[in-house]
Amino acid sequence: MKIALIQQSNTANRHENVAKLENNIRKAAAAGAELIVLQELHNGLYFCQTEDTNVFEQAETIPGPSTESFGRLAAELGVVIVLSLFEKRAAGLYHNTAVVLEKDGSIAGKYRKMHIPDDPAYYEKFYFTPGDLGFEPIQTSVGKLGVLVCWDQWYPEAARLMAMAGAELLIYPTAIGWESSDTDEEKNRQLNAWITVQRGHAVANGLHVLSCNRTGHEADPSGVTNGIQFWGNSFVAGPQGEFLVQASNDKEENIIIDIDLQRSENVRRWWPFFRDRRIDAFGDITKRWRDK
Protein backbone atom coordinates (compact mmCIF):
# COMPACT_ATOMS: atom_id res chain seq x y z
CA MET A 1 0.00 0.00 0.00
CA LYS A 2 1.25 3.48 -0.81
CA ILE A 3 0.87 5.94 2.06
CA ALA A 4 1.57 9.66 2.48
CA LEU A 5 2.37 11.88 5.46
CA ILE A 6 1.92 15.63 5.00
CA GLN A 7 4.38 17.61 7.16
CA GLN A 8 3.33 21.26 7.08
CA SER A 9 3.95 24.60 8.80
CA ASN A 10 0.88 26.66 9.70
CA THR A 11 -0.06 30.31 10.16
CA ALA A 12 -3.00 32.04 11.80
CA ASN A 13 -4.79 32.04 8.43
CA ARG A 14 -6.83 28.87 8.63
CA HIS A 15 -8.16 29.26 5.08
CA GLU A 16 -4.62 29.30 3.68
CA ASN A 17 -3.59 26.33 5.86
CA VAL A 18 -6.49 24.24 4.60
CA ALA A 19 -5.89 25.28 0.99
CA LYS A 20 -2.27 24.19 1.30
CA LEU A 21 -3.35 20.89 2.82
CA GLU A 22 -5.81 20.25 0.02
CA ASN A 23 -3.12 20.98 -2.57
CA ASN A 24 -0.72 18.55 -0.89
CA ILE A 25 -3.42 15.89 -0.60
CA ARG A 26 -3.99 16.21 -4.35
CA LYS A 27 -0.25 15.85 -4.99
CA ALA A 28 -0.07 12.77 -2.76
CA ALA A 29 -3.08 11.17 -4.46
CA ALA A 30 -1.60 11.93 -7.89
CA ALA A 31 1.55 10.09 -6.78
CA GLY A 32 -0.56 7.03 -5.97
CA ALA A 33 -1.12 7.37 -2.22
CA GLU A 34 -4.12 5.41 -0.94
CA LEU A 35 -3.82 6.50 2.70
CA ILE A 36 -2.96 10.12 3.58
CA VAL A 37 -2.16 11.21 7.16
CA LEU A 38 -2.31 14.83 8.35
CA GLN A 39 -0.62 16.31 11.42
CA GLU A 40 -2.33 17.08 14.73
CA LEU A 41 -4.78 20.02 14.71
CA HIS A 42 -3.80 20.69 11.11
CA ASN A 43 -6.25 23.48 10.26
CA GLY A 44 -4.63 26.17 12.38
CA LEU A 45 -1.93 27.11 14.83
CA TYR A 46 -1.16 24.91 17.83
CA PHE A 47 -3.27 27.05 20.18
CA CYS A 48 -2.41 25.24 23.42
CA GLN A 49 0.60 27.46 24.21
CA THR A 50 -1.83 29.63 26.21
CA GLU A 51 -5.19 29.27 27.98
CA ASP A 52 -7.74 31.41 26.15
CA THR A 53 -11.49 30.78 26.20
CA ASN A 54 -11.88 32.58 22.85
CA VAL A 55 -10.07 29.67 21.20
CA PHE A 56 -13.07 27.42 21.81
CA GLU A 57 -14.72 29.25 18.91
CA GLN A 58 -12.40 27.28 16.61
CA ALA A 59 -13.93 23.95 17.65
CA GLU A 60 -16.34 22.20 15.29
CA THR A 61 -18.80 19.37 15.37
CA ILE A 62 -18.16 15.94 13.85
CA PRO A 63 -19.71 15.59 11.30
CA GLY A 64 -19.08 19.23 10.49
CA PRO A 65 -17.32 21.64 8.14
CA SER A 66 -13.97 19.83 8.00
CA THR A 67 -15.35 16.33 7.62
CA GLU A 68 -17.60 17.63 4.84
CA SER A 69 -14.91 19.52 2.90
CA PHE A 70 -12.18 16.90 3.29
CA GLY A 71 -14.81 14.20 2.72
CA ARG A 72 -15.60 15.66 -0.68
CA LEU A 73 -11.89 15.66 -1.47
CA ALA A 74 -11.47 12.04 -0.31
CA ALA A 75 -14.38 10.98 -2.53
CA GLU A 76 -13.08 12.94 -5.52
CA LEU A 77 -9.59 11.44 -5.23
CA GLY A 78 -10.58 7.98 -3.94
CA VAL A 79 -8.26 8.11 -0.92
CA VAL A 80 -8.51 7.43 2.81
CA ILE A 81 -7.59 10.51 4.89
CA VAL A 82 -6.73 10.74 8.60
CA LEU A 83 -7.81 14.13 9.98
CA SER A 84 -7.06 15.71 13.37
CA LEU A 85 -9.74 18.13 14.61
CA PHE A 86 -10.76 20.24 17.61
CA GLU A 87 -14.13 18.63 18.29
CA LYS A 88 -17.05 20.42 19.92
CA ARG A 89 -19.14 17.62 21.38
CA ALA A 90 -21.42 19.85 23.45
CA ALA A 91 -21.33 23.23 25.16
CA GLY A 92 -18.25 23.14 27.40
CA LEU A 93 -17.22 19.66 26.23
CA TYR A 94 -14.41 19.43 23.70
CA HIS A 95 -12.01 16.76 22.45
CA ASN A 96 -8.84 16.42 20.41
CA THR A 97 -10.22 14.01 17.84
CA ALA A 98 -8.81 12.09 14.89
CA VAL A 99 -11.30 11.25 12.13
CA VAL A 100 -10.75 8.70 9.39
CA LEU A 101 -12.50 9.40 6.09
CA GLU A 102 -13.20 6.56 3.66
CA LYS A 103 -12.58 6.66 -0.08
CA ASP A 104 -16.22 7.58 -0.65
CA GLY A 105 -15.93 10.56 1.72
CA SER A 106 -17.88 8.98 4.56
CA ILE A 107 -16.63 8.87 8.15
CA ALA A 108 -15.13 5.43 8.77
CA GLY A 109 -14.58 6.18 12.45
CA LYS A 110 -13.00 8.49 14.97
CA TYR A 111 -10.63 8.37 17.93
CA ARG A 112 -10.59 10.85 20.81
CA LYS A 113 -7.14 11.52 22.26
CA MET A 114 -6.88 9.61 25.53
CA HIS A 115 -3.73 11.03 27.12
CA ILE A 116 -3.90 14.82 27.58
CA PRO A 117 -0.71 16.69 28.55
CA ASP A 118 -0.47 19.75 30.76
CA ASP A 119 3.04 21.13 30.45
CA PRO A 120 4.52 24.58 29.77
CA ALA A 121 3.45 25.56 26.22
CA TYR A 122 1.25 22.44 25.99
CA TYR A 123 -1.77 23.38 28.12
CA GLU A 124 -4.08 20.83 26.56
CA LYS A 125 -6.05 19.96 29.69
CA PHE A 126 -7.59 23.44 29.51
CA TYR A 127 -9.10 22.61 26.11
CA PHE A 128 -9.58 18.85 25.81
CA THR A 129 -11.59 16.31 27.74
CA PRO A 130 -9.84 12.89 27.76
CA GLY A 131 -11.19 10.51 25.15
CA ASP A 132 -13.89 7.98 25.96
CA LEU A 133 -13.89 5.79 22.84
CA GLY A 134 -11.10 3.52 24.06
CA PHE A 135 -8.30 2.08 21.96
CA GLU A 136 -10.32 0.72 19.06
CA PRO A 137 -8.88 0.42 15.52
CA ILE A 138 -10.90 1.83 12.64
CA GLN A 139 -11.80 -0.50 9.78
CA THR A 140 -11.23 0.98 6.33
CA SER A 141 -10.87 -0.18 2.75
CA VAL A 142 -7.06 -0.01 3.15
CA GLY A 143 -6.90 -1.92 6.41
CA LYS A 144 -7.60 -1.68 10.13
CA LEU A 145 -6.02 1.56 11.36
CA GLY A 146 -4.80 2.03 14.92
CA VAL A 147 -5.07 5.81 15.15
CA LEU A 148 -3.68 7.53 18.25
CA VAL A 149 -2.73 11.19 18.79
CA CYS A 150 0.55 12.84 19.87
CA TRP A 151 0.91 12.42 23.67
CA ASP A 152 -0.54 8.93 23.26
CA GLN A 153 2.67 8.01 21.45
CA TRP A 154 4.63 7.88 24.72
CA TYR A 155 2.46 5.10 26.15
CA PRO A 156 3.26 1.49 25.20
CA GLU A 157 -0.08 0.39 26.66
CA ALA A 158 -1.98 2.40 24.04
CA ALA A 159 -0.03 0.88 21.16
CA ARG A 160 -0.37 -2.61 22.64
CA LEU A 161 -4.12 -2.38 23.09
CA MET A 162 -4.55 -1.14 19.52
CA ALA A 163 -2.42 -4.03 18.28
CA MET A 164 -4.36 -6.54 20.40
CA ALA A 165 -7.59 -5.28 18.84
CA GLY A 166 -6.27 -6.08 15.38
CA ALA A 167 -4.73 -2.82 14.19
CA GLU A 168 -2.63 -3.33 11.07
CA LEU A 169 -0.89 0.05 11.35
CA LEU A 170 -0.17 2.48 14.20
CA ILE A 171 -0.75 6.11 13.17
CA TYR A 172 0.19 9.19 15.19
CA PRO A 173 -0.85 12.69 14.09
CA THR A 174 1.45 14.91 16.14
CA ALA A 175 2.38 18.48 17.14
CA ILE A 176 5.62 18.48 19.10
CA GLY A 177 8.68 20.69 19.10
CA TRP A 178 11.45 22.44 20.98
CA GLU A 179 11.20 25.29 23.46
CA SER A 180 13.96 27.76 22.59
CA SER A 181 15.53 27.96 26.05
CA ASP A 182 16.61 24.29 25.98
CA THR A 183 20.22 23.49 25.15
CA ASP A 184 21.10 21.76 21.89
CA GLU A 185 21.99 18.65 23.87
CA GLU A 186 18.59 18.60 25.55
CA LYS A 187 16.83 19.19 22.24
CA ASN A 188 18.63 16.20 20.75
CA ARG A 189 17.68 14.03 23.73
CA GLN A 190 14.02 14.99 23.38
CA LEU A 191 13.89 14.31 19.64
CA ASN A 192 15.73 11.01 19.94
CA ALA A 193 13.44 9.88 22.78
CA TRP A 194 10.37 10.70 20.68
CA ILE A 195 11.69 8.68 17.75
CA THR A 196 12.94 5.81 19.90
CA VAL A 197 9.72 5.22 21.84
CA GLN A 198 7.66 5.04 18.65
CA ARG A 199 10.12 2.71 16.96
CA GLY A 200 9.82 0.62 20.11
CA HIS A 201 6.06 0.36 19.58
CA ALA A 202 6.75 -0.90 16.06
CA VAL A 203 9.13 -3.57 17.37
CA ALA A 204 7.02 -4.66 20.35
CA ASN A 205 3.88 -5.03 18.23
CA GLY A 206 5.32 -6.06 14.88
CA LEU A 207 3.56 -3.20 13.10
CA HIS A 208 4.42 -0.26 10.87
CA VAL A 209 4.32 3.10 12.66
CA LEU A 210 3.34 6.28 10.80
CA SER A 211 4.20 9.46 12.71
CA CYS A 212 3.18 12.80 11.14
CA ASN A 213 4.45 15.96 12.87
CA ARG A 214 4.23 19.63 11.97
CA THR A 215 7.20 21.90 11.32
CA GLY A 216 7.94 25.61 11.55
CA HIS A 217 8.00 28.16 14.38
CA GLU A 218 4.83 29.27 16.15
CA ALA A 219 5.03 32.25 18.51
CA ASP A 220 3.67 32.24 22.06
CA PRO A 221 0.71 34.67 21.96
CA SER A 222 1.38 35.62 25.59
CA GLY A 223 5.03 36.47 24.94
CA VAL A 224 6.04 34.54 28.07
CA THR A 225 8.17 32.10 26.05
CA ASN A 226 9.82 32.30 22.67
CA GLY A 227 7.26 29.93 21.21
CA ILE A 228 7.69 26.42 19.81
CA GLN A 229 9.93 25.31 16.98
CA PHE A 230 8.11 22.21 15.78
CA TRP A 231 10.70 19.60 14.96
CA GLY A 232 9.16 17.84 11.97
CA ASN A 233 11.02 14.56 11.48
CA SER A 234 7.83 12.79 10.40
CA PHE A 235 8.71 9.17 9.71
CA VAL A 236 7.57 5.68 8.85
CA ALA A 237 9.10 2.74 10.69
CA GLY A 238 8.74 -0.91 9.74
CA PRO A 239 7.65 -3.71 12.08
CA GLN A 240 11.22 -4.25 13.29
CA GLY A 241 11.61 -0.56 14.03
CA GLU A 242 13.60 0.06 10.87
CA PHE A 243 13.42 3.53 9.33
CA LEU A 244 11.68 3.37 5.97
CA VAL A 245 11.61 7.13 5.45
CA GLN A 246 12.15 10.26 7.56
CA ALA A 247 11.50 13.94 6.85
CA SER A 248 13.72 16.87 7.80
CA ASN A 249 13.14 18.96 10.91
CA ASP A 250 12.64 22.31 9.17
CA LYS A 251 10.99 21.77 5.79
CA GLU A 252 7.46 21.17 4.59
CA GLU A 253 7.42 17.76 2.96
CA ASN A 254 5.07 15.17 1.56
CA ILE A 255 6.42 11.74 2.45
CA ILE A 256 5.15 9.12 0.03
CA ILE A 257 6.21 5.50 0.38
CA ASP A 258 5.07 1.95 -0.34
CA ILE A 259 4.70 -0.32 2.67
CA ASP A 260 4.14 -4.08 2.75
CA LEU A 261 1.51 -5.02 5.32
CA GLN A 262 2.36 -8.71 4.89
CA ARG A 263 5.70 -8.01 6.53
CA SER A 264 3.98 -7.72 9.91
CA GLU A 265 2.83 -11.33 9.65
CA ASN A 266 6.34 -12.49 8.80
CA VAL A 267 7.98 -10.51 11.61
CA ARG A 268 5.49 -11.82 14.16
CA ARG A 269 6.39 -15.37 13.11
CA TRP A 270 10.08 -14.66 13.66
CA TRP A 271 9.56 -12.70 16.88
CA PRO A 272 6.42 -14.17 18.55
CA PHE A 273 6.06 -11.63 21.34
CA PHE A 274 2.30 -12.10 21.51
CA ARG A 275 2.74 -15.84 21.98
CA ASP A 276 5.15 -15.37 24.88
CA ARG A 277 3.39 -12.60 26.81
CA ARG A 278 2.87 -13.60 30.45
CA ILE A 279 -0.67 -12.31 30.69
CA ASP A 280 -1.16 -14.30 33.89
CA ALA A 281 1.35 -11.98 35.60
CA PHE A 282 0.31 -8.61 34.17
CA GLY A 283 -2.68 -7.79 36.39
CA ASP A 284 -0.93 -4.93 38.20
CA ILE A 285 -0.49 -3.00 34.95
CA THR A 286 -3.94 -1.47 35.52
CA LYS A 287 -2.86 0.05 38.84
CA ARG A 288 -1.55 3.63 39.10
CA TRP A 289 1.49 2.38 41.04
CA ARG A 290 2.59 -0.80 42.76
CA ASP A 291 2.72 0.15 46.44
CA LYS A 292 4.65 -2.30 48.58
Secondary structure as UniProt FT lines:
FT   STRAND          2..7
FT   HELIX           14..30
FT   TURN            31..32
FT   STRAND          35..38
FT   TURN            40..43
FT   HELIX           47..49
FT   HELIX           53..58
FT   HELIX           65..77
FT   STRAND          80..90
FT   TURN            91..92
FT   STRAND          93..101
FT   TURN            103..104
FT   STRAND          107..112
FT   STRAND          118..119
FT   TURN            120..121
FT   STRAND          122..123
FT   HELIX           124..126
FT   STRAND          138..140
FT   TURN            141..142
FT   STRAND          143..147
FT   HELIX           150..154
FT   HELIX           156..164
FT   TURN            165..166
FT   STRAND          169..173
FT   STRAND          177..179
FT   TURN            180..181
FT   HELIX           184..205
FT   STRAND          208..212
FT   STRAND          215..218
FT   TURN            221..222
FT   STRAND          228..231
FT   STRAND          235..237
FT   TURN            239..240
FT   STRAND          243..246
FT   STRAND          253..258
FT   HELIX           262..270
FT   HELIX           273..276
FT   HELIX           279..281
FT   HELIX           283..286
//
